Structure formats: structure tokens, C-alpha cells
Amino acid sequence: MKTETIEIDDSTATALKRRAAERGVTVPELVAELATLAVSPVEADVDEVAELDRRWQAFETQDSVVSNDDVVQWLQTWGTPAFRSWRNR
């Protein structure tokens, strides 16, 4: 296999080494995997998309959905004497 040297900055090299170690592969293996992912088309599984649609529709029909404003107001009470658990608000 022919190899080439590519220059990268220290922080990128460190990040690649750390990620490769986390995955248990070499840096060249990680870069090859990332390059393959970047050029290969991403296909969504029809069944997975249908399941996500089903879950979203079920979520939208719940009575317990609250507005973002209500959540923001509740979050603003964190750490204050006015704080109550979500269920006791």
C-alpha cells in the first residue's frame, strides 16, 4: 500500500489520536473510515423513517405537551426559592 504524509495542526492530530484510541483503531484506519463516510451516500432505512414518523405523530397527539415558554419559566426558577419539581409546579 502506498502512503502519503499529510500535514495537520497539533490540535487536529491530538483529536485524531484520541478518537482512534477510543475506537481501538489506528489513526490511518480512522481517517480512512471518515473519508469513506464523507463520500458514501447516506440512505435512510424506510422502516426506520416510518417508525420515527409514527413516534412523532404519537408525541404530537399527547395532552402533556407544554409550550417552550412554560419550560423556560420553570427553568428560570432553578436554584431559587421559587423552584418546584416539574410535577409540582
C-alpha positions as CSV (number, residue, x, y, z in Angstrom):
1,M,0.0,0.0,0.0
2,K,1.3,3.4,-1.0
3,T,1.3,6.0,1.8
4,E,1.4,9.8,1.9
5,T,2.2,12.3,4.6
6,I,-0.4,15.0,5.2
7,E,0.3,18.0,7.4
8,I,-2.2,18.9,10.1
9,D,-2.1,21.1,13.1
10,D,-1.4,19.8,16.6
11,S,-4.9,20.0,17.9
12,T,-6.3,18.1,15.0
13,A,-3.6,15.4,15.4
14,T,-4.3,15.1,19.1
15,A,-8.1,14.8,18.4
16,L,-7.5,12.1,15.8
17,K,-5.2,10.1,18.1
18,R,-7.6,10.3,21.0
19,R,-10.6,9.3,18.8
20,A,-8.6,6.4,17.2
21,A,-7.6,5.2,20.7
22,E,-11.2,5.4,21.9
23,R,-12.3,3.2,19.0
24,G,-9.3,0.9,19.2
25,V,-8.1,1.6,15.7
26,T,-5.0,3.3,14.2
27,V,-5.1,6.9,13.0
28,P,-4.8,5.8,9.4
29,E,-7.8,3.4,9.9
30,L,-9.8,6.2,11.5
31,V,-9.1,8.6,8.7
32,A,-9.9,6.0,6.0
33,E,-13.2,5.3,7.8
34,L,-14.0,9.1,8.0
35,A,-13.1,9.6,4.3
36,T,-15.4,6.7,3.3
37,L,-18.3,8.1,5.3
38,A,-17.8,11.5,3.8
39,V,-18.1,10.3,0.2
40,S,-20.6,7.5,0.6
41,P,-24.3,8.3,0.1
42,V,-26.4,8.1,3.2
43,E,-29.5,6.1,2.7
44,A,-32.3,6.2,5.2
45,D,-33.9,2.9,6.0
46,V,-37.6,3.1,5.1
47,D,-38.7,1.2,8.2
48,E,-36.7,3.5,10.5
49,V,-38.2,6.6,8.9
50,A,-41.7,5.2,9.2
51,E,-41.0,4.4,12.9
52,L,-39.8,8.0,13.5
53,D,-42.9,9.3,11.8
54,R,-45.1,7.1,14.0
55,R,-43.3,8.3,17.2
56,W,-43.5,12.0,16.1
57,Q,-47.3,11.7,15.4
58,A,-47.8,9.9,18.8
59,F,-45.8,12.7,20.5
60,E,-47.8,15.5,18.8
61,T,-51.1,14.0,20.0
62,Q,-50.1,13.8,23.7
63,D,-52.0,16.0,26.0
64,S,-48.9,16.5,28.2
65,V,-47.1,18.6,25.6
66,V,-46.2,22.1,27.0
67,S,-45.0,25.3,25.4
68,N,-41.4,26.3,25.3
69,D,-42.4,29.4,27.3
70,D,-43.6,27.3,30.2
71,V,-40.4,25.3,30.2
72,V,-38.3,28.4,30.1
73,Q,-40.2,29.9,33.0
74,W,-39.8,26.7,35.0
75,L,-36.0,26.5,34.2
76,Q,-35.6,30.1,35.4
77,T,-36.7,29.0,38.9
78,W,-33.8,26.5,39.2
79,G,-31.7,27.4,42.2
80,T,-34.2,29.9,43.6
81,P,-36.7,29.6,46.5
82,A,-39.5,29.5,43.9
83,F,-38.3,26.2,42.4
84,R,-40.7,23.3,42.4
85,S,-40.4,20.0,40.7
86,W,-41.9,19.8,37.3
87,R,-44.9,17.8,38.6
88,N,-45.5,20.2,41.5
89,R,-45.1,23.5,39.6
